[in-house]
């Protein structure tokens, strides 16, 4: 069935037709609901099902079936549908386990965008939008405090090799990781620039919440100022917006991607003392839907540092989201905290947990007790536990 030629019934949102192929090819296998396959490290799939509402209608399959019913002209309770589709992290795990390549996570994103346009977003999503409009960040922090993380750092005024874009999570709850990333890049010989008071959100929180037009406006603002040949962001969720804003002429990548390249190219040399027990926090950046996927080379980086994580890699490709991503944290904060606690539980045998995404690092730190192994970002981990040597 060709998506482009499918007729749309009166009163049915036209964009639903873009996923007609998915509606009629689903095999009802329920992999995207609650798959379990020990040999491949799959132990549950959907964090919403696991830690919020244990019903299939709250899963990726539930989004697909709801979209199909709407597409076929069924009258849906749009408020009830909104409660389900906004209680999603957008991690993409449902797509990564689908054996026939369907797109339930992208369907969920489409439903959020459609419900926003029709005025059916939950109140918490409206509050997120208001915070973005008023403060320029999803944390309702004063816009003027966006620069506080950089106190004491010195940036390049000319001949910069990197433009650093911390993103909202690193500018506020993970500000220690933002400062550490700048120091690590400078140790490798990078001339790091930063836009200072002109630094702005990339629009990722708006896009995740379905406010696509406003997200595009934020991305267009990023393109309004010149940038060097590469942009490095602290948050994986920020990378796609920068790529859309700057195009192919400027490389936009995460700090983890930059670090991986620097270690492999020996622009930065670092080794961690033997005996340190490290829990590798495998995030969901590489599984997110559509063009929002970002490579997460955390385990390759740890190998280059001489570290063998205490948790093996079997479950890395399908690890259940910690609740930091998407709109779950905004609409169901208690459930998001349960997700974080569940992901942290296996690190009991570790001295430290390491996360490569600033947003994950901030969210996990909130769920960490004083007696637990600390959660650090990659750069914080390097400064605390490795000796760094830059180019000779």
C-alpha positions in Angstrom: 0.0 0.0 0.0 1.5 3.4 -1.0 1.2 5.9 1.8 1.1 8.8 -0.7 -2.0 7.5 -2.5 -4.1 6.6 0.5 -7.4 8.7 0.6 -8.1 10.5 3.9 -11.6 10.6 5.3 -13.3 13.9 6.2 -12.3 15.0 9.7 -9.2 12.7 9.9 -5.8 14.5 10.2 -4.1 14.1 6.8 -0.7 13.3 8.2 -2.1 9.9 9.5 -1.9 8.7 5.9 1.9 8.8 6.0 2.0 5.7 8.2 -0.6 3.6 6.4 2.0 1.0 5.5 2.7 0.4 9.2 -1.0 0.1 10.1 -1.6 -2.8 7.8 1.7 -4.7 8.2 1.8 -5.0 12.0 1.8 -8.7 12.8 0.6 -8.2 16.4 3.7 -10.0 17.7 3.8 -7.6 20.7 7.6 -7.3 20.6 7.2 -3.6 21.1 5.1 -4.2 24.1 7.1 -6.5 26.3 9.7 -8.6 24.5 12.0 -10.8 26.4 15.0 -12.5 24.8 17.8 -13.3 27.1 20.3 -14.3 24.5 20.0 -10.8 22.9 19.9 -8.9 26.2 16.2 -7.9 25.8 14.4 -7.8 29.1 11.3 -5.7 28.6 11.1 -2.9 26.0 8.7 -0.1 26.9 9.6 2.0 30.0 6.0 3.3 30.1 4.6 -0.2 30.3 7.2 -1.3 32.9 7.0 1.7 35.3 3.8 3.6 34.6 0.8 1.8 33.2 1.1 -1.9 32.5 -1.4 -2.0 29.6 -0.6 -2.6 25.9 -2.5 0.5 24.9 0.2 2.6 26.5 3.0 1.0 24.3 4.2 1.7 20.8 1.8 -0.9 19.5 -1.0 1.0 21.3 0.0 4.2 19.5 0.0 2.3 16.1 -3.4 0.8 16.7 -4.9 4.1 17.9 -3.5 5.9 14.8 -4.9 3.2 12.5 -8.4 3.5 14.1 -8.3 7.3 13.7 -7.1 6.9 10.1 -10.1 4.6 9.4 -12.5 7.2 10.7 -13.1 6.0 14.3 -14.1 8.6 16.8 -11.4 8.8 19.5 -11.3 10.4 22.9 -8.5 12.7 22.1 -7.9 13.7 25.7 -7.5 10.0 26.7 -5.2 9.5 23.7 -3.1 12.5 24.7 -2.6 11.1 28.2 -1.1 7.9 26.6 1.1 9.3 23.8 2.6 12.1 25.9 3.6 9.5 28.6 6.3 8.3 26.3 10.0 8.9 26.5 10.5 8.6 22.7 13.4 6.3 23.3 12.7 4.3 20.1 13.1 0.9 21.8 9.8 -0.3 20.3 11.2 0.4 16.8 14.6 -1.2 17.5 13.0 -4.6 18.4 10.3 -4.6 15.6 11.2 -7.6 13.4 9.7 -6.1 10.3 10.8 -2.5 10.6 7.6 -0.7 11.5 7.7 2.8 13.1 5.7 3.0 16.3 7.9 5.6 17.9 7.6 7.9 14.9 3.8 7.3 14.9 3.8 8.4 18.5 5.7 11.6 17.6 3.2 12.2 14.8 0.3 11.8 17.2 1.8 14.3 19.7 2.2 16.9 16.9 -1.4 16.3 15.8 -2.9 16.5 19.3 -0.9 19.7 20.0 -2.4 21.3 16.8 -5.9 20.2 17.9 -5.5 21.6 21.4 -5.4 18.4 23.3 -1.9 18.5 24.9 -1.9 17.8 28.7 -1.6 20.8 31.0 2.1 19.9 31.8 2.9 20.2 28.1 1.4 23.6 28.0 3.5 24.6 31.0 6.6 23.3 29.3 5.8 25.4 26.2 5.2 28.5 28.5 8.5 27.9 30.2 10.3 27.7 26.8 8.6 31.0 25.7 9.3 32.8 28.9 12.7 31.5 30.0 14.1 29.7 26.9 14.5 26.4 28.7 12.3 23.6 30.0 13.4 23.9 33.6 11.7 27.3 34.2 15.1 28.7 35.2 15.8 32.5 34.7 17.2 33.0 31.2 20.0 35.1 32.6 21.3 32.2 34.6 22.1 30.2 31.4 25.7 31.5 31.5 26.4 30.6 35.2 27.9 27.2 34.4 30.9 28.9 32.6 32.2 31.0 35.5 36.0 30.8 35.6 36.4 29.3 32.1 38.3 31.1 29.3 37.0 30.8 25.7 38.6 31.6 22.4 37.8 34.9 20.8 39.4 34.2 17.5 40.5 31.2 15.4 38.1 28.8 17.3 38.2 25.2 16.3 35.0 24.2 18.2 31.8 26.0 19.0 30.5 24.6 22.3 26.7 24.4 22.8 26.0 23.1 26.3 22.2 22.7 25.8 19.7 23.2 28.6 20.5 20.1 30.7 24.2 21.0 30.9 23.5 24.7 31.4 21.5 24.0 34.6 21.2 20.6 36.3 24.4 19.1 34.8 26.5 22.3 34.8 29.5 20.5 36.3 29.6 18.3 33.2 29.4 21.3 30.9 32.4 22.9 32.5 34.3 19.6 32.5 33.7 19.1 28.8 35.2 22.5 28.0 38.3 21.7 30.1 38.7 18.3 28.4 38.4 19.7 24.9 41.0 22.4 25.8 43.3 19.7 27.1 43.2 18.2 23.7 44.3 21.5 22.1 40.9 22.7 20.9 40.2 26.4 20.8 36.7 26.4 22.3 34.3 29.2 21.6 30.9 29.8 23.2 28.2 32.2 22.4 27.8 33.4 26.0 24.7 35.5 26.5 23.7 34.8 22.9 23.6 31.0 23.6 20.0 29.7 23.0 18.1 26.4 23.3 18.1 24.4 20.1 14.3 23.7 20.3 14.6 20.0 21.1 12.2 20.1 24.1 9.6 21.8 21.8 10.1 19.2 19.1 9.7 16.3 21.5 6.5 17.8 22.8 5.0 18.2 19.3 5.5 21.9 18.8 7.3 21.4 15.5 6.9 24.8 14.0 8.3 26.5 17.1 11.2 24.1 17.2 12.0 25.0 13.6 12.1 28.7 14.7 14.6 27.8 17.4 16.7 25.9 14.9 16.6 28.9 12.5 17.9 31.1 15.2 20.9 28.8 15.7 21.8 29.3 12.0 21.7 33.1 12.3 25.2 33.4 13.6 28.5 32.1 12.1 30.0 28.9 13.5 33.4 27.2 13.1 33.7 23.9 11.2 32.4 21.9 14.2 29.8 22.3 16.9 29.9 20.1 20.0 26.9 19.7 22.3 26.6 18.2 25.8 23.2 16.7 25.2 22.5 14.0 22.5 19.0 15.5 22.0 20.6 18.8 20.9 22.6 17.3 18.0 19.7 16.8 15.4 18.5 20.4 15.8 22.0 21.8 15.2 22.4 19.5 12.2 19.2 20.7 10.7 20.2 24.3 11.4 23.7 24.3 10.0 23.4 21.7 7.2 26.3 19.5 5.9 28.9 22.2 5.9 29.3 22.3 9.6 29.8 19.1 11.6 27.5 18.9 14.7 28.1 16.1 17.1 27.9 15.2 20.8 30.8 15.5 23.2 30.9 11.7 23.3 31.4 11.6 19.6 34.1 14.3 19.8 35.8 12.4 22.6 35.8 9.1 20.7 37.4 10.8 17.7 40.0 12.6 19.9 41.0 9.4 21.7 41.2 7.3 18.5 43.2 10.0 16.8 45.5 10.4 19.8 44.8 14.1 20.0 43.9 13.2 23.6 45.5 10.4 25.6 44.0 9.1 28.8 44.1 6.0 30.9 42.1 5.1 34.0 43.8 3.5 36.9 43.2 -0.3 37.0 40.8 -1.6 39.5 38.1 1.1 39.3 34.7 -0.6 38.9 32.7 1.3 36.3 29.0 0.9 35.5 28.4 2.0 31.9 25.0 3.7 31.5 23.8 2.7 28.1 21.4 5.4 26.9 18.8 5.4 24.2 20.2 8.1 21.9 21.1 5.7 19.1 17.5 4.2 19.1 15.5 7.4 18.9 13.0 7.7 16.0 13.5 9.3 12.6 16.4 11.7 12.2 16.9 12.1 15.9 19.3 9.2 16.3 22.7 10.1 17.6 25.6 7.6 18.0 26.6 6.9 21.5 30.2 5.5 21.6 30.3 5.2 25.4 31.5 1.6 25.6 34.1 2.2 22.8 35.4 5.2 24.8 35.7 3.1 28.0 37.6 0.5 26.1 40.0 3.1 24.8 40.5 4.3 28.5 41.3 0.7 29.5 38.1 0.2 31.4 35.9 -3.0 31.3 32.5 -2.1 32.6 31.0 -4.3 35.3 27.8 -4.6 33.3 28.2 -6.5 30.0 27.2 -5.2 26.6 24.4 -7.7 25.8 21.6 -5.4 27.0 23.2 -2.1 25.7 21.2 -2.1 22.4 17.8 -2.4 24.1 18.3 -1.0 27.6 15.0 0.5 28.9 15.0 4.3 29.0 15.8 6.0 32.3 12.9 8.5 31.9 14.9 11.5 31.1 14.0 11.7 27.4 10.8 12.8 25.6 7.8 14.2 27.5 7.5 11.5 30.2 9.4 13.6 32.8 7.1 16.6 32.2 3.8 14.8 32.5 4.6 11.9 34.9 7.6 12.9 37.0 7.0 10.1 39.6 7.1 7.5 36.8 10.2 9.0 35.4 11.9 8.7 38.7 10.9 5.0 39.0 12.5 4.5 35.6 15.7 6.1 36.8 15.8 4.1 40.0 15.3 0.8 38.0 18.2 1.6 35.7 20.5 2.5 38.6 19.8 -0.6 40.6 22.2 -3.0 38.8 25.2 -0.7 39.6 25.6 -2.0 43.1 29.0 -3.6 42.4 30.4 -0.4 40.8 32.4 2.5 42.3 31.0 5.0 39.7 28.4 5.1 37.0 29.2 7.0 33.8 26.6 8.5 31.4 27.5 10.1 28.1 24.4 12.3 27.8 24.1 15.3 30.0 20.3 15.0 30.3 20.6 11.4 31.4 23.3 12.3 33.8 21.2 15.0 35.4 18.1 12.9 35.7 19.9 9.9 37.1 21.7 12.0 39.7 18.4 13.1 41.1 17.6 9.4 41.8 21.0 8.7 43.4 21.2 8.4 47.2 24.2 9.5 49.2 25.2 5.9 49.8 25.2 5.0 46.2 28.0 5.1 43.6 27.9 8.6 42.1 26.7 9.2 38.5 29.2 11.2 36.5 29.2 12.5 32.9 32.0 11.4 30.6 34.1 14.6 31.1 33.6 14.6 34.9 34.7 11.0 34.9 37.9 11.8 33.0 38.8 14.7 35.2 38.2 12.7 38.4 39.8 9.3 37.4 42.1 9.7 34.4 45.4 11.4 33.6 45.0 13.5 30.4 47.7 14.3 27.9 47.1 16.5 25.0 48.9 16.8 21.7 52.7 17.1 21.9 
